[in-house]
Amino acid sequence: MIGPVRGEWLKAWRSPYLWTVGLLMMLVLLVRGYGLDWFLMSQSPATLPAATIESYKQALAPAAFAQQALGNPGGVTWALEFVLGVLLFGSEYGWRTLAAMLMVGPSRATVFGAKTLVLLAVVVLLVLLRFVTALASSVISAVTLDLPFSLPPAGGVATAFAAACLIAITYASFGALLSLIFRRASIAYAVGLTYLFVFEDRAFGVIAKSSAQSLRDLTMGFPGPNSVALVHNLGGGTGSAVAAANTGSVQAAVVLAVYCLAALGIGCAILVRRDET
C-alpha cells in the first residue's frame, strides 16, 4: 500500500492544476475575507456607521481568524474543494493512464485507497494553509489597525479546523464520485458546479423562504445547508446565499460525514466492479 500511496502523492505534488486550485483558495480568503473589509473601511470611514466599522474590525482581529478560515467565503471555497476531488480522481481518464495502471496492478481497491488517502492529505494540508493564511492576515491587521491581539482558545481553533476539514472532504468526495461515475472530468465539472451554484446557492435559498414547512425540511438532507449550519453554529460566516439548516453542530456534522462515506463507498464500488479497460 505504501508504494501506491507514494505514487499517487507524487502525481498530486507535481500537478500544477492541483496547487493552482489551492492558491485560488488562499487568494479568495485574502480578498474576500480580509481585503474587501480593508477596502470598505479605507474608502468610506466617514459614511459607515460605527457599528459596521466595529464589525469589520472584529472580523479582521486575530480572535476571529479561525471563523474566517472556516467559512469565508463558503460557496466559492467549497466549489474549489469539489474541483480538487475531480482533479485527483478524474484527470487520469483523459490521459488513459488509469486504465493502463489497472491492467498491470495494483488491485483496484488498492488504487482507490491510495487515491483516497492522498485526497484526504491534500485537503487537510490546504485547510491548514487556509488557517495559517488567516492567522497571518489577522496579525497584520492587528498591527496595522491597532486591534486587540488576542487569539481564540485552542479548543475553538481545533473545532473549527476539524469542521473545515469535514466540509472540505465532503465536497472533494462529491467531486471524486462524479468523476468516477462519468469517467470524464469535464462532465463532472458541469454536473457538480451546476448543482452547487444553481441548487445549493440559489434554489435552496428560495426554498428556505417558502411557507411550506415540508419544503424547508427537505433542504436539511443536503450538504450545503448543513455545511452553512455547521459554520454558523461555530461563529463563522459563509457569504453564501444558501440558508442554514435548522440543526445543531453535531447533527450537521453527522449528515456531512454520511455524505462523505457514501460518496467514497459508492466510488470505490464503481472503480472495483466496472470495466475501466
N, C-alpha and C positions, 0 to 999 in steps of 0.2 A: 504493500500500500504506500510505502514511503516514496518509492520511485515514481508512481503515477502522480502523487501529490506534488512532488518536486517538479515534475514535468509541467503540470498544469500551472503551478506558481510561476515557473519560468516564462511560460507563454503569456500569462497575465502581466508579469512585471515588464515584459518587453513590448506590450501592446500600447502604442501611443494613444489609441482611441479611449482605452480604459482610463488612463491617467488624465486625459483631456476632460473626461466627464468629472473626475474628481476635482480638477482645478475649477471647473464651472461651478461645482457645489460651493467651493470656498469663495469664488467671486460673487455668487448670488448672496451668500451670507454677508460678505463685506459691504456690498452695495445696498441690499435691501435691509439688512439688519442694523447697519451702522452708518453707512454713507448717506442714505436718504435722510435719516434723522439729523445728522450733522448739517446737511444742506438746508433743510427746512428751518433749523434753528438759526443758521447764519444769514439766511435771506430775509426773514421777516420776524426778527425778535420783538419788534415794537408792536406788531399787529397780532401776534399769537397770544392767546390767553395764558395767564400764569400757570394754570393747571395743565395746559398742553405742554408747555416748556418743561414743567416738572416731570411729566410722564416720559418725555424724551430723555431727560437726564437719568431717570430711574432705569430706563431700558439700556442706556449706554454705560451704566455703572458696573463695576466688577461683580456686585452682588447679584446681578441678573444674567451673567454670561451663560450659565447653564440653560436657562429658559430660552435665551436667544439661540443657542446652538441646537436645542431640542426641536424647536418648531418653526423658526423664522427663515424663509417663508415656506411653509409646508408643501403646498401644491407643486411648486417647481422642483423642490428638492426631492420629493417623493417620485416625481416623474423621472428625474435623473437616476434615482436608485433603481427604478424599473429598467432603465436603459442598461445599467450595469449587468443585471441578470440576463438580458438579451445578448449583450456582448460576450459574456463568459460562456453561455451555453449555445448560442445560435450562430455566432460568426463563423464557426468551422464548417457549417453546412455549405456556405457559399464557396469555400475553398476545397470541399470534398475531403478534407483531412480526417474528419470524424469517421467516415465510412472506412477509410484505409486503416485507421487505428483499430477499429473494432474487428477488422478482419484478421489482424495479426496479434491481437491481445493488447492489454489485459482484458479481463472479463468486463461485460457491460456494467455490472453492478459496481465494480471497482472504479471504472471510469466515472460513473455518476457520483460515487462517493468522493473521489478526488476533486471533481469539479465543485461539488457542494462545499467541501472543506475550504477550498480556495475562495469560493464566493463569500463564505462567512468571514474568512480572514480579511478579504479586501473591504467588505462592508464595515467591519469593526474598525479597521485601520482608518478608513475615510471618516467615520463618525468621530474617531479620536482626533483626527486632524481638524474637524469642524469645531470641536470643543477647544482645542488649542488655539485655533484662529479667533474664536470668540473671546477667549481669555486675553489674548494679546491685544485685540482691538479694544476691549473694555479697559485694560490697563492704560493704553494710550489715551483713551477718552478721559479716564480719571485724572491723569497727569495734565492733560491739556485744558480740561474744563473745571479743574479743581473739584472733582467729585469725591465723595467718601470712598476710601479704599478699604472696603470690607468684602471679603469673599463669602460665598454661601457655605452652609455646613457641608462637610464631606459626604454625609449621608444623602443629602439632597442632590449633590452633583452625581453621585453614583446611581441614584434612582433615575435621574434624567438621562444619564448615559445609557443605562440599560433599556429605558423606554425608547430612546432614539435608535438603538441597535435593533430592537424588536420591530419597530416600524420599518426601518431600512431593509431588514432581512425579509419581511413580509412582501414588500413591493419588489425587491430583487427576485424573490422566489416566483412571484407572479410573472415577471419577465422571462425567467428561465422556463417556466411551464409553457408559456405561449410559443417560445422559440422551439421547444421540443414538439409541440402539437403541430405547428405549421412547417417546421423544418426550413424556415426561411426568415431571416432576421427582419427583412423589410415588412413582411406581413405581420409579424409580431409587433413591430413598432406601430403600425397602422391601427391594429385592433386594440392594443393596450393603451396607447395615448388617446385614442378616441374615447375609450371607456373612462380614463382618468379625467379628461378635460370636458367631456360632454356630460357624462352621467354623474361622476363624483363631484365635479366642480360646479356644474350647473343644475342638472336635473334634480339631484338630491337636495340642493339648496331650496329649490322651488317646492319640492315635496314636503320639506320640513315646515313650510309655512301653511300647508294645507290644513283645512279644518277637520279632515278625516283622520282620526287617531290611528286607524289601521295602516294608512299610508305612511304616517310618521314613524310608526313602529317598524315598518318594513325596512327603513334605512338602517336600523340598528344591527342588521345582519351583514352589513357590508364593511369592508376595511376602512374606507375613507372616513365615515362618521365616527368610527371607533378610534381611529388614529387622532382625529381632531379632539375627541373627548379625552383621550389619554393626555394629550399635550395640554389642554386647558386645565385638566384636573391637577397637573403638576405646575401650573402657573405660567405656562408659555402661551404664545400666540402664533397662529399659523399664517395669517394673511390670506386665508383661503375662503372661498365662498361656500365651502361645504359646511353644513350645520352639524354641530357636535351631537352624537348620540346621547340620549339621556341615560347615562350609565356611569358607574364608578370606574376607578382606575383598574381594579382587579378584573372586572368583567370585560372591559375593553381590551386589556392585555390578553385575556383568555381567548377572546374572539380572534385577535390578530395571530396568536400562536396556533390556533386551529387552522386558520387560512394558510399559514406558513407551512405547517406539517402536511396539510392536504396537498398543497401545490408541489412540494418536494416528493411526497409519496406517489402522486399521480405521474409526475415527471419521471421518476425512477421506473415505474411500471411501463411507461411508454418506451423508454430507451431500452429496457431489458427485453420486452416482448416483441417490439416492432422490428421488421426487417429494415435496417438502415443501409444495406449494401446495394 
